Amino acid sequence: MGACGSALMKPCLGETDVRYDANYPKTIVETDARWEKLTGYFKVNVTSFDPVDGGAAQPGPYIESVIQTHNSPFDNSRTIIFYNHTVDGSRLIVNRYYFKPPAPFGFCQIPFEPPVMNAQPGSTCGVNGQGDFAGVYASLTHEHDGTLKIGRATGFYANSEDGIWDPGEGSYAKLTDDSTFEFTFVRPDEFSLVSSFVFFDDDTAALSAVNTIIPMQRIVRADTATMVRISEEEFLAGIEEYNEAFQVPQPIQAPMTSDEVAKYDGTFPAEEDWCGGLMSDVSCTPSPYVEPDAQMKGGVIALFVILGVLLFSSVALFFHRKAIETQKKRYKEHFIRGIARNITISDSAGRVSPEQLKKEFDHIDKDKGGTISKDELKTFLKSGKVGDISDKDVEAMWAAIDIDNSGEVDFVEFIAFLGSCGTEFDSISKEQKAMSKADKLKYASQRLSTILVMPPDVDKSAVEEKEGEENA
């Protein structure tokens, strides 16, 4: 019948719901070229605040067995980050390298009792800074709404011993307007982190981030930052520079690429993680939104129904009319044959004398009332001499001959009906002319038997005379 969207079929669902559009772009940049702004290398200078008093974020002690977050034994008010953002087809790969300066002198003078300490193992408070890595991995989904689902966060963002966090639902990256990107991380019933990047042009942007601890129902950290595009050479040199400037101990140095992060080895998503494990990357997973079978337009269905009804009605009407015509011919021939038993007919009623027709009319009118009743007609038709006729045909003939529906047929109606039997007169006349001598003798004997049973007032000699003329 045709595919969806054709002249006879309903529009494809993909025309109004992009999830069903099989031709929807399968790469991030094809869905929206503005994502190119977020790709490349950037240097980010972050200033962090304590949302309670609005002052600079303060360092916090190191506690063994407690996972370090933003509240670490370093200068938490300032962070230098180097971003490496890559768009690979339908995938966004975010590698970030964090550097914090050593803790201020005043913090290092605070006495702590073990297991609480003012520095991480292998570091000296006020001397060594922090270097760490964080990764974010997201892909386009079959929702086709331009949103990237974040399937994994690693390293510093994971906040876990193995350096892996698979956020599940609710964590995403998206464009919110012409120049703003938003990353949302949600750990249900624990925390949420929302970061926004507002680009002023292709190379500079402002960043803001808010970290909320859900059980505490309060913001625990707020960040603002400037973000400037740099070259790959500047990116690599910057990592080396801050490793040295902040005297980052070797075990926690930020590496050149994510694959070289020894302590987070195995955290980068494997292909099976992209393709249905953690994410449903559009490039390697089937869409759950499949265009349904084409459906015919309601108007077309109605048209076919109407055409079908009209065709059926036309065919039914044709056969009905044909049946009626066949019935008419049948009962007219039967009637003319009955008349032919008593008079010699010609090829039309007009060539039979009125006197003969009147005699035949009177012959059928058994009670001599001057009209023919239905019972009298039925008796005449079912005399058996000219073959059988069904009650249905008798009723149909009566409806045709009783023109005024009076229940009686007068001589005028009788003549009018015979006048409509021209074809039948011709047919019966030809039958008689084609009879053999034996058939004529048989036919004459039938007519004679009819004469013998005629009422006394019927002129039998006239009938016999006609009989003799026909057999001559």
TORKOL-4160 file (C-alpha; in steps of 0.2 Angstrom, whole numbers, padded with zeros to 4 digits, m for minus):
472
<pt num="1" X="0000" Y="0000" Z="0000"/>
<pt num="2" X="0015" Y="0012" Z="0003"/>
<pt num="3" X="0026" Y="0018" Z="0017"/>
<pt num="4" X="0021" Y="0030" Z="0030"/>
<pt num="5" X="0021" Y="0048" Z="0024"/>
<pt num="6" X="0015" Y="0043" Z="0006"/>
<pt num="7" X="m0001" Y="0050" Z="m0002"/>
<pt num="8" X="m0012" Y="0036" Z="0006"/>
<pt num="9" X="m0003" Y="0033" Z="0022"/>
<pt num="10" X="m0003" Y="0043" Z="0038"/>
<pt num="11" X="0013" Y="0054" Z="0041"/>
<pt num="12" X="0028" Y="0045" Z="0049"/>
<pt num="13" X="0029" Y="0046" Z="0068"/>
<pt num="14" X="0046" Y="0053" Z="0066"/>
<pt num="15" X="0039" Y="0069" Z="0058"/>
<pt num="16" X="0032" Y="0074" Z="0074"/>
<pt num="17" X="0043" Y="0064" Z="0087"/>
<pt num="18" X="0061" Y="0065" Z="0083"/>
<pt num="19" X="0064" Y="0049" Z="0094"/>
<pt num="20" X="0057" Y="0039" Z="0079"/>
<pt num="21" X="0067" Y="0048" Z="0066"/>
<pt num="22" X="0079" Y="0036" Z="0059"/>
<pt num="23" X="0088" Y="0050" Z="0050"/>
<pt num="24" X="0092" Y="0060" Z="0065"/>
<pt num="25" X="0110" Y="0064" Z="0067"/>
<pt num="26" X="0121" Y="0051" Z="0076"/>
<pt num="27" X="0135" Y="0063" Z="0081"/>
<pt num="28" X="0136" Y="0077" Z="0094"/>
<pt num="29" X="0142" Y="0090" Z="0082"/>
<pt num="30" X="0129" Y="0086" Z="0069"/>
<pt num="31" X="0115" Y="0088" Z="0082"/>
<pt num="32" X="0122" Y="0105" Z="0087"/>
<pt num="33" X="0138" Y="0113" Z="0080"/>
<pt num="34" X="0139" Y="0123" Z="0096"/>
<pt num="35" X="0147" Y="0108" Z="0105"/>
<pt num="36" X="0163" Y="0112" Z="0096"/>
<pt num="37" X="0165" Y="0127" Z="0108"/>
<pt num="38" X="0167" Y="0115" Z="0122"/>
<pt num="39" X="0180" Y="0104" Z="0114"/>
<pt num="40" X="0199" Y="0107" Z="0115"/>
<pt num="41" X="0211" Y="0112" Z="0129"/>
<pt num="42" X="0207" Y="0125" Z="0142"/>
<pt num="43" X="0215" Y="0132" Z="0158"/>
<pt num="44" X="0203" Y="0136" Z="0172"/>
<pt num="45" X="0206" Y="0147" Z="0187"/>
<pt num="46" X="0194" Y="0142" Z="0201"/>
<pt num="47" X="0190" Y="0152" Z="0216"/>
<pt num="48" X="0180" Y="0143" Z="0229"/>
<pt num="49" X="0169" Y="0150" Z="0243"/>
<pt num="50" X="0161" Y="0144" Z="0259"/>
<pt num="51" X="0142" Y="0147" Z="0256"/>
<pt num="52" X="0139" Y="0149" Z="0275"/>
<pt num="53" X="0149" Y="0165" Z="0278"/>
<pt num="54" X="0154" Y="0169" Z="0260"/>
<pt num="55" X="0172" Y="0169" Z="0264"/>
<pt num="56" X="0186" Y="0159" Z="0255"/>
<pt num="57" X="0184" Y="0140" Z="0256"/>
<pt num="58" X="0196" Y="0133" Z="0270"/>
<pt num="59" X="0207" Y="0118" Z="0271"/>
<pt num="60" X="0201" Y="0103" Z="0281"/>
<pt num="61" X="0211" Y="0089" Z="0290"/>
<pt num="62" X="0215" Y="0072" Z="0282"/>
<pt num="63" X="0207" Y="0058" Z="0291"/>
<pt num="64" X="0212" Y="0040" Z="0286"/>
<pt num="65" X="0199" Y="0029" Z="0279"/>
<pt num="66" X="0188" Y="0044" Z="0275"/>
<pt num="67" X="0187" Y="0048" Z="0256"/>
<pt num="68" X="0194" Y="0066" Z="0253"/>
<pt num="69" X="0182" Y="0078" Z="0244"/>
<pt num="70" X="0184" Y="0097" Z="0242"/>
<pt num="71" X="0187" Y="0098" Z="0261"/>
<pt num="72" X="0206" Y="0093" Z="0259"/>
<pt num="73" X="0222" Y="0098" Z="0268"/>
<pt num="74" X="0227" Y="0110" Z="0254"/>
<pt num="75" X="0222" Y="0128" Z="0250"/>
<pt num="76" X="0204" Y="0125" Z="0245"/>
<pt num="77" X="0201" Y="0143" Z="0240"/>
<pt num="78" X="0210" Y="0141" Z="0224"/>
<pt num="79" X="0212" Y="0127" Z="0211"/>
<pt num="80" X="0220" Y="0127" Z="0194"/>
<pt num="81" X="0212" Y="0114" Z="0182"/>
<pt num="82" X="0218" Y="0109" Z="0164"/>
<pt num="83" X="0203" Y="0103" Z="0153"/>
<pt num="84" X="0205" Y="0091" Z="0139"/>
<pt num="85" X="0187" Y="0089" Z="0131"/>
<pt num="86" X="0185" Y="0078" Z="0116"/>
<pt num="87" X="0170" Y="0075" Z="0105"/>
<pt num="88" X="0172" Y="0058" Z="0097"/>
<pt num="89" X="0157" Y="0055" Z="0086"/>
<pt num="90" X="0142" Y="0052" Z="0098"/>
<pt num="91" X="0154" Y="0052" Z="0113"/>
<pt num="92" X="0160" Y="0066" Z="0125"/>
<pt num="93" X="0176" Y="0062" Z="0134"/>
<pt num="94" X="0181" Y="0074" Z="0147"/>
<pt num="95" X="0198" Y="0073" Z="0156"/>
<pt num="96" X="0203" Y="0086" Z="0169"/>
<pt num="97" X="0218" Y="0088" Z="0179"/>
<pt num="98" X="0217" Y="0097" Z="0196"/>
<pt num="99" X="0230" Y="0106" Z="0205"/>
<pt num="100" X="0228" Y="0114" Z="0223"/>
<pt num="101" X="0242" Y="0125" Z="0231"/>
<pt num="102" X="0249" Y="0119" Z="0248"/>
<pt num="103" X="0239" Y="0123" Z="0264"/>
<pt num="104" X="0242" Y="0140" Z="0272"/>
<pt num="105" X="0254" Y="0142" Z="0286"/>
<pt num="106" X="0240" Y="0145" Z="0299"/>
<pt num="107" X="0231" Y="0128" Z="0295"/>
<pt num="108" X="0248" Y="0119" Z="0297"/>
<pt num="109" X="0250" Y="0126" Z="0315"/>
<pt num="110" X="0234" Y="0118" Z="0321"/>
<pt num="111" X="0237" Y="0103" Z="0332"/>
<pt num="112" X="0228" Y="0087" Z="0326"/>
<pt num="113" X="0227" Y="0070" Z="0335"/>
<pt num="114" X="0229" Y="0054" Z="0325"/>
<pt num="115" X="0220" Y="0048" Z="0315"/>
<pt num="116" X="0216" Y="0066" Z="0310"/>
<pt num="117" X="0231" Y="0074" Z="0302"/>
<pt num="118" X="0235" Y="0090" Z="0293"/>
<pt num="119" X="0243" Y="0082" Z="0278"/>
<pt num="120" X="0240" Y="0066" Z="0267"/>
<pt num="121" X="0252" Y="0052" Z="0269"/>
<pt num="122" X="0268" Y="0056" Z="0259"/>
<pt num="123" X="0265" Y="0075" Z="0259"/>
<pt num="124" X="0270" Y="0089" Z="0271"/>
<pt num="125" X="0258" Y="0102" Z="0276"/>
<pt num="126" X="0262" Y="0119" Z="0269"/>
<pt num="127" X="0275" Y="0112" Z="0257"/>
<pt num="128" X="0266" Y="0100" Z="0245"/>
<pt num="129" X="0251" Y="0104" Z="0235"/>
<pt num="130" X="0238" Y="0092" Z="0227"/>
<pt num="131" X="0237" Y="0085" Z="0210"/>
<pt num="132" X="0223" Y="0074" Z="0204"/>
<pt num="133" X="0213" Y="0068" Z="0189"/>
<pt num="134" X="0194" Y="0067" Z="0185"/>
<pt num="135" X="0185" Y="0060" Z="0170"/>
<pt num="136" X="0168" Y="0062" Z="0164"/>
<pt num="137" X="0161" Y="0051" Z="0150"/>
<pt num="138" X="0144" Y="0054" Z="0141"/>
<pt num="139" X="0135" Y="0050" Z="0125"/>
<pt num="140" X="0120" Y="0054" Z="0114"/>
<pt num="141" X="0105" Y="0044" Z="0118"/>
<pt num="142" X="0090" Y="0038" Z="0108"/>
<pt num="143" X="0080" Y="0052" Z="0115"/>
<pt num="144" X="0086" Y="0063" Z="0101"/>
<pt num="145" X="0084" Y="0079" Z="0112"/>
<pt num="146" X="0102" Y="0084" Z="0111"/>
<pt num="147" X="0106" Y="0079" Z="0129"/>
<pt num="148" X="0121" Y="0068" Z="0133"/>
<pt num="149" X="0119" Y="0055" Z="0146"/>
<pt num="150" X="0134" Y="0054" Z="0159"/>
<pt num="151" X="0137" Y="0036" Z="0161"/>
<pt num="152" X="0153" Y="0037" Z="0171"/>
<pt num="153" X="0163" Y="0049" Z="0182"/>
<pt num="154" X="0181" Y="0044" Z="0188"/>
<pt num="155" X="0195" Y="0049" Z="0199"/>
<pt num="156" X="0192" Y="0064" Z="0209"/>
<pt num="157" X="0174" Y="0065" Z="0204"/>
<pt num="158" X="0170" Y="0047" Z="0209"/>
<pt num="159" X="0172" Y="0050" Z="0227"/>
<pt num="160" X="0175" Y="0032" Z="0230"/>
<pt num="161" X="0190" Y="0021" Z="0234"/>
<pt num="162" X="0191" Y="0012" Z="0216"/>
<pt num="163" X="0189" Y="0029" Z="0207"/>
<pt num="164" X="0173" Y="0024" Z="0198"/>
<pt num="165" X="0156" Y="0031" Z="0199"/>
<pt num="166" X="0142" Y="0026" Z="0187"/>
<pt num="167" X="0128" Y="0039" Z="0190"/>
<pt num="168" X="0114" Y="0031" Z="0182"/>
<pt num="169" X="0098" Y="0042" Z="0178"/>
<pt num="170" X="0098" Y="0060" Z="0181"/>
<pt num="171" X="0116" Y="0065" Z="0177"/>
<pt num="172" X="0118" Y="0073" Z="0160"/>
<pt num="173" X="0127" Y="0087" Z="0150"/>
<pt num="174" X="0117" Y="0098" Z="0138"/>
<pt num="175" X="0116" Y="0115" Z="0130"/>
<pt num="176" X="0104" Y="0127" Z="0139"/>
<pt num="177" X="0105" Y="0141" Z="0127"/>
<pt num="178" X="0116" Y="0148" Z="0113"/>
<pt num="179" X="0132" Y="0149" Z="0124"/>
<pt num="180" X="0128" Y="0140" Z="0140"/>
<pt num="181" X="0133" Y="0122" Z="0144"/>
<pt num="182" X="0127" Y="0113" Z="0159"/>
<pt num="183" X="0134" Y="0097" Z="0168"/>
<pt num="184" X="0123" Y="0089" Z="0181"/>
<pt num="185" X="0129" Y="0076" Z="0193"/>
<pt num="186" X="0117" Y="0067" Z="0204"/>
<pt num="187" X="0119" Y="0054" Z="0217"/>
<pt num="188" X="0101" Y="0050" Z="0224"/>
<pt num="189" X="0099" Y="0055" Z="0242"/>
<pt num="190" X="0117" Y="0060" Z="0244"/>
<pt num="191" X="0122" Y="0075" Z="0233"/>
<pt num="192" X="0120" Y="0085" Z="0217"/>
<pt num="193" X="0133" Y="0095" Z="0208"/>
<pt num="194" X="0128" Y="0108" Z="0194"/>
<pt num="195" X="0141" Y="0116" Z="0184"/>
<pt num="196" X="0138" Y="0129" Z="0170"/>
<pt num="197" X="0149" Y="0136" Z="0157"/>
<pt num="198" X="0145" Y="0152" Z="0149"/>
<pt num="199" X="0155" Y="0156" Z="0133"/>
<pt num="200" X="0158" Y="0174" Z="0129"/>
<pt num="201" X="0166" Y="0170" Z="0113"/>
<pt num="202" X="0174" Y="0154" Z="0106"/>
<pt num="203" X="0190" Y="0155" Z="0117"/>
<pt num="204" X="0184" Y="0162" Z="0134"/>
<pt num="205" X="0170" Y="0157" Z="0146"/>
<pt num="206" X="0165" Y="0159" Z="0164"/>
<pt num="207" X="0161" Y="0144" Z="0175"/>
<pt num="208" X="0150" Y="0142" Z="0190"/>
<pt num="209" X="0147" Y="0127" Z="0201"/>
<pt num="210" X="0136" Y="0123" Z="0216"/>
<pt num="211" X="0138" Y="0107" Z="0227"/>
<pt num="212" X="0123" Y="0102" Z="0237"/>
<pt num="213" X="0123" Y="0089" Z="0251"/>
<pt num="214" X="0105" Y="0083" Z="0250"/>
<pt num="215" X="0104" Y="0075" Z="0268"/>
<pt num="216" X="0111" Y="0091" Z="0275"/>
<pt num="217" X="0099" Y="0101" Z="0264"/>
<pt num="218" X="0113" Y="0114" Z="0261"/>
<pt num="219" X="0125" Y="0120" Z="0249"/>
<pt num="220" X="0143" Y="0116" Z="0255"/>
<pt num="221" X="0153" Y="0123" Z="0241"/>
<pt num="222" X="0151" Y="0136" Z="0227"/>
<pt num="223" X="0164" Y="0139" Z="0214"/>
<pt num="224" X="0167" Y="0153" Z="0201"/>
<pt num="225" X="0180" Y="0152" Z="0187"/>
<pt num="226" X="0188" Y="0159" Z="0172"/>
<pt num="227" X="0191" Y="0147" Z="0157"/>
<pt num="228" X="0203" Y="0151" Z="0143"/>
<pt num="229" X="0206" Y="0141" Z="0128"/>
<pt num="230" X="0225" Y="0135" Z="0126"/>
<pt num="231" X="0235" Y="0125" Z="0114"/>
<pt num="232" X="0240" Y="0107" Z="0117"/>
<pt num="233" X="0258" Y="0113" Z="0120"/>
<pt num="234" X="0252" Y="0125" Z="0133"/>
<pt num="235" X="0241" Y="0111" Z="0141"/>
<pt num="236" X="0255" Y="0099" Z="0143"/>
<pt num="237" X="0267" Y="0113" Z="0149"/>
<pt num="238" X="0255" Y="0119" Z="0161"/>
<pt num="239" X="0253" Y="0102" Z="0169"/>
<pt num="240" X="0272" Y="0101" Z="0171"/>
<pt num="241" X="0273" Y="0118" Z="0178"/>
<pt num="242" X="0260" Y="0116" Z="0192"/>
<pt num="243" X="0267" Y="0099" Z="0196"/>
<pt num="244" X="0283" Y="0108" Z="0200"/>
<pt num="245" X="0276" Y="0124" Z="0207"/>
<pt num="246" X="0265" Y="0116" Z="0220"/>
<pt num="247" X="0278" Y="0102" Z="0223"/>
<pt num="248" X="0265" Y="0088" Z="0220"/>
<pt num="249" X="0272" Y="0072" Z="0226"/>
<pt num="250" X="0274" Y="0059" Z="0213"/>
<pt num="251" X="0260" Y="0047" Z="0218"/>
<pt num="252" X="0247" Y="0060" Z="0214"/>
<pt num="253" X="0254" Y="0069" Z="0200"/>
<pt num="254" X="0242" Y="0073" Z="0186"/>
<pt num="255" X="0247" Y="0062" Z="0171"/>
<pt num="256" X="0247" Y="0067" Z="0152"/>
<pt num="257" X="0232" Y="0057" Z="0147"/>
<pt num="258" X="0219" Y="0047" Z="0156"/>
<pt num="259" X="0226" Y="0031" Z="0151"/>
<pt num="260" X="0242" Y="0034" Z="0161"/>
<pt num="261" X="0233" Y="0037" Z="0177"/>
<pt num="262" X="0240" Y="0022" Z="0187"/>
<pt num="263" X="0230" Y="0023" Z="0202"/>
<pt num="264" X="0214" Y="0024" Z="0191"/>
<pt num="265" X="0219" Y="0010" Z="0179"/>
<pt num="266" X="0204" Y="0002" Z="0172"/>
<pt num="267" X="0191" Y="0016" Z="0175"/>
<pt num="268" X="0190" Y="0022" Z="0157"/>
<pt num="269" X="0174" Y="0015" Z="0150"/>
<pt num="270" X="0176" Y="m0001" Z="0139"/>
<pt num="271" X="0167" Y="m0003" Z="0123"/>
<pt num="272" X="0153" Y="m0013" Z="0131"/>
<pt num="273" X="0151" Y="0000" Z="0144"/>
<pt num="274" X="0147" Y="0013" Z="0130"/>
<pt num="275" X="0136" Y="0001" Z="0120"/>
<pt num="276" X="0123" Y="m0004" Z="0132"/>
<pt num="277" X="0132" Y="m0007" Z="0149"/>
<pt num="278" X="0132" Y="0010" Z="0156"/>
<pt num="279" X="0126" Y="0020" Z="0141"/>
<pt num="280" X="0115" Y="0018" Z="0126"/>
<pt num="281" X="0127" Y="0026" Z="0113"/>
<pt num="282" X="0117" Y="0029" Z="0098"/>
<pt num="283" X="0131" Y="0023" Z="0087"/>
<pt num="284" X="0131" Y="0005" Z="0093"/>
<pt num="285" X="0114" Y="0001" Z="0101"/>
<pt num="286" X="0098" Y="m0001" Z="0093"/>
<pt num="287" X="0084" Y="0012" Z="0096"/>
<pt num="288" X="0069" Y="0007" Z="0107"/>
<pt num="289" X="0059" Y="0019" Z="0096"/>
<pt num="290" X="0055" Y="0010" Z="0080"/>
<pt num="291" X="0043" Y="0018" Z="0067"/>
<pt num="292" X="0027" Y="0007" Z="0068"/>
<pt num="293" X="0020" Y="0000" Z="0053"/>
<pt num="294" X="0012" Y="0012" Z="0041"/>
<pt num="295" X="m0006" Y="0016" Z="0044"/>
<pt num="296" X="m0018" Y="0022" Z="0031"/>
<pt num="297" X="m0026" Y="0039" Z="0033"/>
<pt num="298" X="m0043" Y="0040" Z="0041"/>
<pt num="299" X="m0050" Y="0049" Z="0026"/>
<pt num="300" X="m0042" Y="0036" Z="0014"/>
<pt num="301" X="m0050" Y="0022" Z="0024"/>
<pt num="302" X="m0067" Y="0030" Z="0024"/>
<pt num="303" X="m0065" Y="0033" Z="0005"/>
<pt num="304" X="m0061" Y="0014" Z="0002"/>
<pt num="305" X="m0075" Y="0010" Z="0013"/>
<pt num="306" X="m0087" Y="0021" Z="0003"/>
<pt num="307" X="m0080" Y="0014" Z="m0013"/>
<pt num="308" X="m0082" Y="m0003" Z="m0007"/>
<pt num="309" X="m0100" Y="0000" Z="m0002"/>
<pt num="310" X="m0104" Y="0009" Z="m0018"/>
<pt num="311" X="m0096" Y="m0006" Z="m0028"/>
<pt num="312" X="m0105" Y="m0019" Z="m0018"/>
<pt num="313" X="m0121" Y="m0009" Z="m0020"/>
<pt num="314" X="m0118" Y="m0007" Z="m0038"/>
<pt num="315" X="m0115" Y="m0025" Z="m0041"/>
<pt num="316" X="m0130" Y="m0030" Z="m0029"/>
<pt num="317" X="m0141" Y="m0018" Z="m0039"/>
<pt num="318" X="m0135" Y="m0025" Z="m0055"/>
<pt num="319" X="m0139" Y="m0043" Z="m0050"/>
<pt num="320" X="m0155" Y="m0037" Z="m0042"/>
<pt num="321" X="m0161" Y="m0029" Z="m0058"/>
<pt num="322" X="m0155" Y="m0043" Z="m0069"/>
<pt num="323" X="m0165" Y="m0055" Z="m0057"/>
<pt num="324" X="m0180" Y="m0044" Z="m0059"/>
<pt num="325" X="m0178" Y="m0043" Z="m0078"/>
<pt num="326" X="m0176" Y="m0062" Z="m0079"/>
<pt num="327" X="m0191" Y="m0064" Z="m0068"/>
<pt num="328" X="m0201" Y="m0053" Z="m0079"/>
<pt num="329" X="m0196" Y="m0062" Z="m0094"/>
<pt num="330" X="m0200" Y="m0078" Z="m0086"/>
<pt num="331" X="m0218" Y="m0074" Z="m0080"/>
<pt num="332" X="m0222" Y="m0065" Z="m0096"/>
<pt num="333" X="m0217" Y="m0080" Z="m0107"/>
<pt num="334" X="m0227" Y="m0091" Z="m0095"/>
<pt num="335" X="m0242" Y="m0080" Z="m0097"/>
<pt num="336" X="m0241" Y="m0079" Z="m0116"/>
<pt num="337" X="m0239" Y="m0097" Z="m0117"/>
<pt num="338" X="m0255" Y="m0099" Z="m0107"/>
<pt num="339" X="m0264" Y="m0088" Z="m0119"/>
<pt num="340" X="m0256" Y="m0097" Z="m0134"/>
<pt num="341" X="m0266" Y="m0112" Z="m0128"/>
<pt num="342" X="m0282" Y="m0104" Z="m0133"/>
<pt num="343" X="m0278" Y="m0092" Z="m0147"/>
<pt num="344" X="m0265" Y="m0091" Z="m0161"/>
<pt num="345" X="m0253" Y="m0078" Z="m0157"/>
<pt num="346" X="m0242" Y="m0067" Z="m0168"/>
<pt num="347" X="m0226" Y="m0058" Z="m0165"/>
<pt num="348" X="m0234" Y="m0044" Z="m0155"/>
<pt num="349" X="m0250" Y="m0041" Z="m0145"/>
<pt num="350" X="m0255" Y="m0028" Z="m0157"/>
<pt num="351" X="m0258" Y="m0041" Z="m0171"/>
<pt num="352" X="m0270" Y="m0051" Z="m0161"/>
<pt num="353" X="m0288" Y="m0045" Z="m0163"/>
<pt num="354" X="m0297" Y="m0037" Z="m0148"/>
<pt num="355" X="m0310" Y="m0050" Z="m0149"/>
<pt num="356" X="m0298" Y="m0064" Z="m0147"/>
<pt num="357" X="m0290" Y="m0055" Z="m0132"/>
<pt num="358" X="m0307" Y="m0051" Z="m0124"/>
<pt num="359" X="m0311" Y="m0070" Z="m0126"/>
<pt num="360" X="m0295" Y="m0074" Z="m0117"/>
<pt num="361" X="m0298" Y="m0061" Z="m0104"/>
<pt num="362" X="m0316" Y="m0069" Z="m0101"/>
<pt num="363" X="m0308" Y="m0086" Z="m0101"/>
<pt num="364" X="m0297" Y="m0081" Z="m0086"/>
<pt num="365" X="m0311" Y="m0072" Z="m0078"/>
<pt num="366" X="m0320" Y="m0088" Z="m0071"/>
<pt num="367" X="m0333" Y="m0079" Z="m0061"/>
<pt num="368" X="m0338" Y="m0068" Z="m0075"/>
<pt num="369" X="m0337" Y="m0053" Z="m0064"/>
<pt num="370" X="m0329" Y="m0042" Z="m0078"/>
<pt num="371" X="m0312" Y="m0042" Z="m0069"/>
<pt num="372" X="m0298" Y="m0055" Z="m0065"/>
<pt num="373" X="m0294" Y="m0058" Z="m0047"/>
<pt num="374" X="m0277" Y="m0064" Z="m0041"/>
<pt num="375" X="m0284" Y="m0081" Z="m0037"/>
<pt num="376" X="m0291" Y="m0082" Z="m0055"/>
<pt num="377" X="m0274" Y="m0077" Z="m0062"/>
<pt num="378" X="m0265" Y="m0089" Z="m0051"/>
<pt num="379" X="m0277" Y="m0103" Z="m0057"/>
<pt num="380" X="m0274" Y="m0099" Z="m0075"/>
<pt num="381" X="m0255" Y="m0098" Z="m0073"/>
<pt num="382" X="m0254" Y="m0115" Z="m0063"/>
<pt num="383" X="m0265" Y="m0125" Z="m0075"/>
<pt num="384" X="m0250" Y="m0136" Z="m0078"/>
<pt num="385" X="m0252" Y="m0136" Z="m0097"/>
<pt num="386" X="m0238" Y="m0123" Z="m0099"/>
<pt num="387" X="m0226" Y="m0128" Z="m0086"/>
<pt num="388" X="m0224" Y="m0124" Z="m0067"/>
<pt num="389" X="m0223" Y="m0106" Z="m0061"/>
<pt num="390" X="m0218" Y="m0101" Z="m0043"/>
<pt num="391" X="m0229" Y="m0092" Z="m0031"/>
<pt num="392" X="m0215" Y="m0078" Z="m0031"/>
<pt num="393" X="m0217" Y="m0076" Z="m0050"/>
<pt num="394" X="m0236" Y="m0075" Z="m0048"/>
<pt num="395" X="m0235" Y="m0062" Z="m0035"/>
<pt num="396" X="m0222" Y="m0052" Z="m0046"/>
<pt num="397" X="m0234" Y="m0053" Z="m0061"/>
<pt num="398" X="m0249" Y="m0048" Z="m0051"/>
<pt num="399" X="m0240" Y="m0033" Z="m0045"/>
<pt num="400" X="m0235" Y="m0029" Z="m0063"/>
<pt num="401" X="m0253" Y="m0032" Z="m0071"/>
<pt num="402" X="m0263" Y="m0024" Z="m0057"/>
<pt num="403" X="m0258" Y="m0006" Z="m0062"/>
<pt num="404" X="m0269" Y="0003" Z="m0050"/>
<pt num="405" X="m0267" Y="m0008" Z="m0035"/>
<pt num="406" X="m0286" Y="m0011" Z="m0034"/>
<pt num="407" X="m0284" Y="m0030" Z="m0031"/>
<pt num="408" X="m0293" Y="m0033" Z="m0048"/>
<pt num="409" X="m0287" Y="m0032" Z="m0066"/>
<pt num="410" X="m0299" Y="m0025" Z="m0079"/>
<pt num="411" X="m0298" Y="m0027" Z="m0097"/>
<pt num="412" X="m0288" Y="m0011" Z="m0100"/>
<pt num="413" X="m0275" Y="m0017" Z="m0087"/>
<pt num="414" X="m0275" Y="m0034" Z="m0096"/>
<pt num="415" X="m0272" Y="m0026" Z="m0113"/>
<pt num="416" X="m0259" Y="m0014" Z="m0106"/>
<pt num="417" X="m0249" Y="m0028" Z="m0098"/>
<pt num="418" X="m0250" Y="m0038" Z="m0115"/>
<pt num="419" X="m0243" Y="m0022" Z="m0123"/>
<pt num="420" X="m0227" Y="m0024" Z="m0113"/>
<pt num="421" X="m0224" Y="m0041" Z="m0118"/>
<pt num="422" X="m0218" Y="m0038" Z="m0136"/>
<pt num="423" X="m0202" Y="m0048" Z="m0134"/>
<pt num="424" X="m0211" Y="m0062" Z="m0126"/>
<pt num="425" X="m0224" Y="m0063" Z="m0140"/>
<pt num="426" X="m0211" Y="m0063" Z="m0153"/>
<pt num="427" X="m0201" Y="m0077" Z="m0144"/>
<pt num="428" X="m0217" Y="m0088" Z="m0142"/>
<pt num="429" X="m0222" Y="m0085" Z="m0160"/>
<pt num="430" X="m0205" Y="m0091" Z="m0166"/>
<pt num="431" X="m0207" Y="m0106" Z="m0154"/>
<pt num="432" X="m0223" Y="m0111" Z="m0162"/>
<pt num="433" X="m0217" Y="m0108" Z="m0180"/>
<pt num="434" X="m0202" Y="m0119" Z="m0176"/>
<pt num="435" X="m0213" Y="m0134" Z="m0170"/>
<pt num="436" X="m0213" Y="m0150" Z="m0178"/>
<pt num="437" X="m0229" Y="m0158" Z="m0184"/>
<pt num="438" X="m0229" Y="m0170" Z="m0169"/>
<pt num="439" X="m0227" Y="m0155" Z="m0158"/>
<pt num="440" X="m0241" Y="m0146" Z="m0166"/>
<pt num="441" X="m0253" Y="m0161" Z="m0164"/>
<pt num="442" X="m0248" Y="m0162" Z="m0146"/>
<pt num="443" X="m0251" Y="m0143" Z="m0144"/>
<pt num="444" X="m0268" Y="m0144" Z="m0153"/>
<pt num="445" X="m0273" Y="m0158" Z="m0141"/>
<pt num="446" X="m0269" Y="m0147" Z="m0126"/>
<pt num="447" X="m0279" Y="m0133" Z="m0134"/>
<pt num="448" X="m0294" Y="m0145" Z="m0137"/>
<pt num="449" X="m0294" Y="m0151" Z="m0120"/>
<pt num="450" X="m0295" Y="m0133" Z="m0114"/>
<pt num="451" X="m0310" Y="m0130" Z="m0126"/>
<pt num="452" X="m0319" Y="m0145" Z="m0119"/>
<pt num="453" X="m0318" Y="m0138" Z="m0102"/>
<pt num="454" X="m0323" Y="m0121" Z="m0107"/>
<pt num="455" X="m0339" Y="m0114" Z="m0100"/>
<pt num="456" X="m0355" Y="m0115" Z="m0110"/>
<pt num="457" X="m0355" Y="m0096" Z="m0115"/>
<pt num="458" X="m0338" Y="m0098" Z="m0124"/>
<pt num="459" X="m0339" Y="m0100" Z="m0143"/>
<pt num="460" X="m0330" Y="m0117" Z="m0145"/>
<pt num="461" X="m0332" Y="m0117" Z="m0164"/>
<pt num="462" X="m0322" Y="m0101" Z="m0166"/>
<pt num="463" X="m0308" Y="m0109" Z="m0156"/>
<pt num="464" X="m0309" Y="m0125" Z="m0166"/>
<pt num="465" X="m0308" Y="m0115" Z="m0182"/>
<pt num="466" X="m0292" Y="m0107" Z="m0176"/>
<pt num="467" X="m0285" Y="m0124" Z="m0171"/>
<pt num="468" X="m0289" Y="m0130" Z="m0189"/>
<pt num="469" X="m0280" Y="m0115" Z="m0197"/>
<pt num="470" X="m0265" Y="m0118" Z="m0186"/>
<pt num="471" X="m0263" Y="m0136" Z="m0190"/>
<pt num="472" X="m0266" Y="m0134" Z="m0209"/>
